[in-house]
Amino acid sequence: MKVVCPTCRRRGAWFEDRFGPFCSERCKLVDLGKWFNAEHVISEPLSADHFEDSELLDSIPEVDGESGEFGRPSS
């Protein structure tokens, strides 16, 4: 399956390579640098409404606010 590299926009079967979805290690590192420099940001916190199948969220362990340790999902 051919996809577009998010950095340089070249088309290729990048998911078959070890750098997928990027075409090369260079493009992967350029993208990482943009995240570190806040050129890429997540505009708002994710909520359950962002997920089509919110049942998946039930399997994610919650973090205890005091200890910071993972616990069992609440029922």
FENKAFEN-V12943 format. One record per helix or strand. SS is the DSSP state (H for helix, E for strand). FROM is the first residue (numbers start at 1). LEN is the number of residues. Records with the same first field share a line. If there is no record, write none. Layout:
SS=FROM-LEN ; FROM-LEN
This chain:
E=3-2 ; 11-2 ; 63-1 ; 70-1
H=14-3 ; 25-12 ; 48-3 ; 54-6
